[in-house]
Amino acid sequence: LIKAYSILEKKRRDTYLVLQTWGHAKRIEMLIRHYGLKRAVVLPPAPIFNDPLRMAFLKAANILVLTASKMPGVYLAERTTMYWYMGTGNAIVAEDTPGVRGVLQHLRTAYIVPFNDVKKLAYALDLLIDDSNLSHQLGQNARSELEEKYRWDGLLGEKARRFFREIFTD
């Protein structure tokens, strides 16, 4: 993401990269300096996962970037982050993983780029900055899909109730 943003920052002066991480701030700050980024900042970790300030930053963002990892623990955390991002109603750019493909759809609920493809990630960000209609539509579609499929009073709840009825009626 930082390398992709370095490409974007050279081209545009109307962008800012705001990052929040747990435990890797020093490394990220080093990368920001390495790439000479002028409009990138690392926020301190939130004290709790649903910290109101953190949630406000997510909602205020124009585009949310869901990066991926090959590390299993991080991969599972990315899934939770994906649902938070969907809930904001903002555009999502996501690196392609099986988990992303199981929930998000390219050009319907997110702009999906190949894993570790820096140039395509930079291109996707640039495209969504320029095309506010596409950006808005992706965000709204993601929010609608979250509300329809992943709420306890929606399809997810129906599946869970059906599952437990089958287990406990046998």
C-alpha positions in Angstrom: 0.0 0.0 0.0 2.7 2.5 0.9 4.6 1.8 -2.4 1.3 2.1 -4.3 0.6 5.4 -2.6 4.1 6.7 -3.5 3.1 6.3 -7.1 -0.2 8.1 -6.5 1.3 10.9 -4.4 3.7 11.8 -7.2 0.8 12.2 -9.6 -1.8 13.9 -7.3 -1.7 16.5 -4.7 -5.3 16.0 -3.5 -4.7 12.7 -1.6 -3.7 11.7 1.9 -2.9 8.3 3.3 -4.0 7.6 6.9 -2.9 4.3 8.4 -3.6 2.7 11.7 -1.9 -0.5 12.7 -1.1 -2.6 15.8 2.5 -3.3 16.5 4.1 -2.3 13.1 4.0 1.5 13.4 7.8 1.9 13.4 8.2 -0.2 10.3 5.5 1.7 8.5 7.0 5.1 9.5 10.3 3.9 8.1 8.7 2.9 4.8 7.0 6.3 4.6 10.4 8.0 5.1 12.0 5.6 2.6 9.5 6.5 -0.1 9.6 10.2 0.8 5.9 10.5 1.3 4.7 14.0 2.3 1.0 13.3 2.8 1.0 10.0 4.8 0.5 9.6 8.5 0.3 6.7 11.0 -2.3 7.0 13.7 -1.6 5.5 17.1 -3.4 2.1 17.7 -7.0 2.3 18.9 -7.4 1.3 22.6 -10.3 -1.0 21.6 -11.3 -2.5 18.3 -14.5 -0.4 18.0 -13.0 2.8 19.3 -15.3 5.7 18.3 -12.4 7.8 16.9 -11.3 4.9 14.8 -14.8 4.3 13.5 -15.1 8.0 12.7 -11.9 7.9 10.6 -13.2 4.9 8.7 -16.5 6.6 8.0 -14.7 9.9 6.9 -12.4 8.1 4.5 -13.2 8.3 0.8 -11.6 5.0 -0.1 -10.7 2.2 2.2 -7.9 -0.2 1.2 -8.1 -3.8 2.3 -4.6 -5.2 2.0 -3.9 -8.9 2.3 -1.3 -11.1 4.0 -0.1 -14.7 3.6 0.1 -14.9 7.5 -3.0 -16.9 8.8 -3.6 -14.7 11.8 -3.5 -11.5 9.8 -5.6 -13.2 7.0 -8.4 -13.9 9.5 -8.3 -10.4 10.9 -8.6 -9.0 7.3 -12.1 -10.7 7.1 -13.3 -8.7 10.1 -11.9 -5.5 8.7 -13.7 -6.2 5.4 -17.1 -6.2 7.1 -16.2 -3.0 9.0 -15.3 -1.4 5.6 -18.5 -2.6 4.0 -20.5 -1.0 6.9 -19.1 2.5 6.1 -20.7 2.7 2.7 -17.4 4.0 1.3 -15.5 2.6 -1.7 -13.3 -0.4 -1.0 -10.1 -1.4 -2.9 -9.2 -5.0 -1.9 -6.4 -7.3 -2.7 -7.6 -10.6 -4.1 -7.8 -13.4 -1.6 -10.2 -16.4 -1.3 -11.9 -14.5 1.6 -12.3 -11.4 -0.4 -13.7 -13.3 -3.4 -16.2 -15.1 -1.1 -17.8 -11.8 -0.1 -16.8 -8.9 -2.4 -17.4 -8.7 -6.2 -15.2 -6.7 -8.5 -16.9 -3.6 -9.8 -20.0 -4.3 -7.8 -19.1 -4.1 -4.1 -15.3 -3.3 -4.4 -12.5 -2.8 -6.8 -10.4 -5.9 -6.5 -6.7 -6.0 -7.5 -4.3 -8.9 -7.7 -2.4 -9.6 -4.5 0.9 -7.6 -4.2 0.3 -5.8 -7.6 1.5 -2.3 -6.6 0.8 -0.7 -10.0 -2.8 -2.0 -10.2 -3.4 -0.9 -6.6 -2.2 2.6 -7.4 -4.3 2.6 -10.6 -7.5 1.5 -8.7 -7.0 4.3 -6.1 -6.5 6.9 -8.9 -9.5 5.6 -10.8 -11.8 5.8 -7.8 -10.6 9.3 -6.8 -11.4 10.5 -10.4 -14.7 8.6 -10.7 -16.8 9.6 -7.8 -19.9 7.9 -9.2 -18.2 4.6 -9.4 -16.7 5.1 -5.9 -20.1 6.0 -4.5 -21.8 3.1 -6.2 -19.2 0.5 -4.9 -19.6 1.8 -1.4 -23.4 1.8 -1.4 -23.5 -1.7 -3.0 -21.1 -3.0 -0.3 -23.2 -1.5 2.5 -26.4 -2.9 1.0 -24.9 -6.3 0.6 -23.7 -6.2 4.3 -27.2 -5.3 5.5 -28.9 -7.9 3.3 -26.6 -10.9 3.8 -24.6 -10.4 7.0 -27.0 -9.3 9.7 -28.5 -11.5 12.3 -32.0 -10.2 11.3 -31.2 -10.9 7.6 -30.0 -13.8 5.6 -27.2 -14.7 8.0 -29.7 -15.0 10.9 -32.0 -17.1 8.8 -29.2 -19.5 7.9 -28.1 -19.7 11.6 -31.7 -20.4 12.8 -32.2 -23.1 10.2 -28.8 -24.7 11.1 -29.7 -24.9 14.8 -33.2 -26.1 14.1 -31.7 -29.0 12.1 -29.2 -29.9 14.8 -31.7 -29.8 17.7 -34.6 -31.5 16.1 -32.7 -34.7 15.3 
